[in-house]
Amino acid sequence: MHVKQEVSLKKIQEDAKNNFREGFFCCEALVSAVKDNFELDVPDQVIAMATGMAVGAGHSGCMCGALNGGILTLGLFFGRTEKKGPADPQAVKCMELTNELHDWFRKENGKNAVCCRVLTREFDMGKGEHKEQCIHFTGMCAWKTAQIIVRELGLTNVDEIKTAQEA
């Protein structure tokens, strides 16, 4: 799979947030932003694959769709396609990275939760009051997912280059 060697984590974060504002669910927004910014040569069906994971998996309110999008995206980069059992190093690595994202999101979202229902408890979902928080969580997860990808593949985060040049 072709992967762009230099990306901006800030741009991925903003693109994910804008994708949500423009009509994608959180999960789709994140997958689309990562696909576009890393210039992946995969079909748009990977975005469609994420649709059902939104709003806590099909409006069930379970795991946050933004986190689901990050997990799906990590699987796209680090998952496997061969039946090699649970000890397969590729599967083990993908699970470690997914756990890292999960634990980071739980800590960083300020609610120590990954459940959509818990994260949006104080909002009237029918009125759309939750949307700004969900946009924020989508951007957070997009940034962290991209950060893991950049780190693991030895890619360049151009934001770090700009920061160093400005200092």
N, C-alpha and C positions, 0 to 999 in steps of 0.2 A: 504494500500500500504506500503510495506517495504521500509524504508529509512535508509541509512547508517547514523549513529549518529555523526561521525567525518569525516570532509572533509577539503581539502585544497582549499581555494578560488583561490590561485595562480595557483594550478595545473589545476583547472577547466578552468581558463582563458587561460593557455598555451595549454591545450588540445583542447579547442575551436579554437584557432588560428591554431594549427596544423591540426585539422580536415578540416579547410578551405583550408590550403595549400595543403592538400592531396586529395582534390577533392569534398568536400561538398560545397554547397553554405553556406553563412553566417548563415542563419536561421537553416539549418540542422546541421551545425557544433556546434552551441550553444546547441541545443536540445540534440544532441548526447553526448556532454561533460557532461551536467547535468545528463542525464540518466545514463551514465557509472559511474560517480564519486559518485553519491548518491546511486548507485547500485539499481536502481528502478526495480521492478519486473513488468515492463510493456513491451509490445511487441515493436519491432523495428518499427512498423507501426507509432509510434508517431514521429519518425524521418521523415518518408515518408510524414506524414501529414504536415510537415513544408516546403516541397519542393516548393510548389507554392507560398509561402510567400516571397521567396528570390527576390533580385533585385527590391525591392519596390513593391512586389506582382506581380509576373508573368511578370517581365521586364517592368512594368508600370512606375517605378520610383517613386512610392508613398512612403509609410512609409518604412524606412530602414529595411531590412530583419533581421539584427541582433536584432533590437528592437522587431520586430515581433516574433523572436525566444524566446526572453525573456518573452514576453507576453504569448505566447503559453505555455511556461514552467511554468509560475506562475499559469496559468489556470489548468495545470496538477496537481499541488500541492493544489491549493486553490479554484479551480472552483467547479461547482456543476453538478449534473446529474439528479436532480429532478426539476420539474416545480413548483417553489414556488413563482414566481412573482419577481418584481424588488426590493422589500423591504426585500427579503430574506437576513439574516445577512451574510450568506456564500458568496452570490453574491456581496453584498456591500463591504465586506472585500477584495475580489478578485479585484474588481474595484479600491479600494483604493491603493492596492499594485501595480497594473498595472499603475495607475496614477503616483505613486511615481517613478517607473522605467522610465516612459515617461518623466517626468519633469527633472529627474536626467540626463538622456541621452541628452536631449535638452541643458541643461546647460553645461555639461561636454565635449561635443564633439567639442567645440570651434567655432561652427558655428550657435549656437542657432537654430537648425533645427532638424527635424526628417524625412524630405523628402529625399529619396535617390537621387532624381534629384538635389536637392540643395546641398547635402553633396558631390556629385561627379561632380559638375558643371565644375570645372577647369580641369577635366581629360577627355581624349579620351577613352571612354569605350571600343571601338573596339580594342584598343591597350593594354588594360589591365592595364593602368596606375593607376587605382583606387585601385588595388588589395591590396597593402600594407595598405592603409587607411582602407579599408573594413576589413582586418584581424585585425587591431587595434580595430576598433569599435566592431567587434565580440567578441574579448577578453574582452573589457570594459563591454559590456552588459552581458557576461557570468559571470564575476566577480560580478557585481552588482546584477544580478538575484540570484546568489548563496548566496550572502550576505543577501538578503531579506529572502530567504528560511531559512537559518541558524538562523537568528534572530527570525523569526516568529515561527519556530518549536522548538526553544530552543536547537539547535544542537551546536556542537563544531567546530569552525574554528581552525584547528591544526596550522595554520600560526601564530595565536595569542599566542599559547602555546610556539612555537619555539622562537618567538620574546621575550617573557617574560623570557625564559630560557637563552637567549643570553645576556640579559641586566644585 
